[in-house]
Each structure stands twice: as C-alpha cells, then as structure tokens.
Amino acid sequence: MKTISIREMKAHWAEVEAQVQGGEIFEVLNRGRPTVRIISAAPRPILKWDDHLLTATPVKGSSGQKAVQEDRGGRW
C-alpha cells in the first residue's frame, strides 16, 4: 500500500488512477493523517444471454411503429 497526500493525488490523478486499476492501493493523507483508501472497484460480471430474443415476451396488440404513427397524427 502506498501513501500519498491530497495535493499529490490531485496533481497526479491520472497516474494514481492507472496504478489503482493495476491493483495498487493508496492511502490518502490529509495533514499527515490517513483519511481514505483508494482501491480498485470490483469489475461487474458480464451477463451472457445468447437467446435473449428467443425468450423475450412477444408484444401483444399494436406494433411500436403503429403507435408512433398514431402519436404523430399525420404531422410527418
């Protein structure tokens, strides 16, 4: 774990962010005292749903295109 002052963190944020994304942990000091730790967020799992179109609920009633045409009222 690395320590860094608030001033250094603000001045070098891009470098700090890159290191955090690489797994480094930073402890931020305010007037010499630790105030926060910056750690990488856990990545969200990617949802794989190969048959999403097959399992989708079919639209009942009027189509979306018909609804848009009715809403326009002949304006376009």
C-alpha positions in Angstrom: 0.0 0.0 0.0 1.3 3.4 -1.0 0.6 6.7 0.8 0.0 10.0 -0.9 -1.0 13.5 0.2 -4.2 15.1 -1.1 -2.1 17.7 -3.0 0.0 15.0 -4.7 -3.1 13.0 -5.5 -4.8 16.0 -7.2 -1.6 16.8 -9.2 -1.0 13.2 -10.4 -4.5 11.8 -10.5 -4.1 10.1 -13.9 -1.1 8.2 -12.7 -2.7 7.3 -9.4 -5.8 6.0 -11.2 -3.8 3.9 -13.6 -1.9 2.3 -10.6 -5.2 1.7 -8.8 -6.6 0.0 -11.9 -3.5 -2.2 -11.9 -4.2 -3.4 -8.3 -2.3 -0.8 -6.2 -3.9 0.6 -3.0 -3.4 4.2 -2.0 -3.9 5.7 1.5 -4.6 9.4 1.2 -3.1 11.6 3.9 -4.7 14.9 5.0 -2.2 16.9 7.0 -0.2 13.7 7.7 -3.1 11.7 8.9 -4.7 8.9 6.8 -8.3 9.8 5.7 -9.2 7.5 2.9 -8.0 4.5 0.9 -8.4 4.3 -2.8 -8.9 0.7 -4.1 -10.0 -0.6 -7.4 -13.7 -1.3 -7.7 -14.6 -5.0 -8.3 -15.5 -5.4 -12.0 -19.1 -6.2 -12.7 -19.7 -9.6 -14.2 -20.7 -9.5 -17.9 -24.1 -11.0 -18.4 -24.2 -13.6 -21.2 -27.7 -14.1 -22.6 -27.3 -15.7 -26.0 -31.0 -16.5 -26.5 -32.5 -13.2 -25.3 -34.5 -12.7 -28.5 -36.0 -16.2 -28.2 -37.0 -15.7 -24.6 -38.4 -12.2 -24.9 -42.1 -11.6 -24.3 -43.8 -11.0 -27.6 -45.7 -7.7 -28.0 -49.4 -8.1 -28.0 -51.7 -5.6 -29.6 -50.5 -2.8 -31.8 -46.9 -2.6 -33.0 -44.5 0.1 -32.0 -44.5 1.5 -35.5 -48.3 1.9 -35.4 -48.2 3.6 -32.0 -45.6 6.1 -33.3 -47.7 6.8 -36.4 -50.8 7.3 -34.3 -48.9 9.7 -31.9 -47.7 11.8 -34.8 -51.3 12.3 -36.0 -50.2 12.8 -39.7 -47.7 15.5 -38.8 -44.9 13.7 -40.7 
